[in-house]
Amino acid sequence: MSNWKSKAIENLRRHVKNGTVRWTTKATREFTVLGLTEPAAFEIVESLNVEDLVGCIISETSGEELHVFKTLLDELMLYVKVAFRAECVV
């Protein structure tokens, strides 16, 4: 297991546990379109694991590093991008 991946997962889980995960407007709109509630979206984020973490990209908008996860919801592939700040932004 890649050390950076395990650290990213630990960081993500810490933010979920501490209640410091914040949703972007885009993420909120997208999980609403999928018929998901905020608690259901949190469950998806909580369930992310090292195997779901596919890499990092640099945001064209903010210039910050985003950790990219791919996970299945039923038969739909979800791409979850996470920015770690003082808060965790999804």
C-alpha positions in Angstrom: 0.0 0.0 0.0 1.4 3.4 -0.9 2.3 5.5 2.1 0.7 8.7 0.6 -2.5 6.8 0.0 -2.8 5.5 3.5 -2.0 9.0 4.9 -4.7 10.5 2.7 -7.3 7.9 3.9 -6.3 8.6 7.6 -6.7 12.3 6.9 -10.1 11.8 5.3 -11.3 9.6 8.1 -10.1 12.1 10.7 -12.0 14.9 9.0 -15.2 12.8 8.8 -14.8 11.8 12.5 -14.2 15.5 13.6 -17.1 16.8 11.5 -14.8 19.0 9.4 -16.0 17.8 5.9 -17.6 20.5 3.8 -19.4 20.1 0.5 -18.8 22.4 -2.5 -21.9 23.7 -4.2 -21.2 21.4 -7.2 -20.9 18.3 -4.9 -24.2 19.2 -3.2 -25.9 19.7 -6.5 -24.5 16.4 -7.9 -25.5 14.2 -4.9 -28.9 15.8 -4.9 -29.4 15.0 -8.6 -28.5 11.4 -7.8 -31.2 11.3 -5.2 -28.8 11.1 -2.3 -29.2 12.9 1.0 -26.3 14.5 2.8 -26.1 11.6 5.3 -25.9 9.2 2.4 -23.2 11.2 0.8 -21.2 11.1 4.1 -21.6 7.3 4.1 -20.0 7.2 0.6 -17.1 9.4 1.8 -16.7 7.3 4.9 -16.5 4.1 2.9 -13.7 5.3 0.6 -10.6 3.2 0.9 -7.0 3.0 -0.4 -8.1 1.0 -3.4 -10.6 3.8 -4.4 -7.9 6.4 -4.4 -6.7 6.6 -8.0 -4.4 9.7 -7.9 -4.1 13.4 -7.5 -4.8 16.3 -9.8 -4.3 20.0 -9.6 -7.5 22.0 -9.7 -7.6 24.4 -12.7 -9.8 26.7 -10.7 -8.0 26.9 -7.3 -4.6 25.5 -8.1 -4.9 23.2 -5.1 -4.2 19.4 -5.0 -7.3 17.2 -5.2 -7.2 13.6 -4.2 -9.4 11.6 -6.7 -11.4 8.6 -5.7 -13.4 6.3 -7.9 -16.1 4.2 -6.3 -19.3 2.4 -7.4 -22.8 3.3 -6.2 -24.9 0.5 -7.4 -23.8 0.3 -11.0 -22.8 4.0 -11.3 -19.2 5.0 -11.1 -18.7 8.0 -8.9 -15.6 10.3 -9.0 -15.0 12.0 -5.6 -12.5 14.8 -5.5 -11.2 15.8 -2.0 -9.2 18.9 -1.1 -7.5 18.8 2.3 -7.4 22.2 4.0 -8.1 23.1 7.6 -11.4 21.5 6.7 -11.9 18.7 4.2 -13.8 19.8 1.1 -15.6 17.4 -1.2 
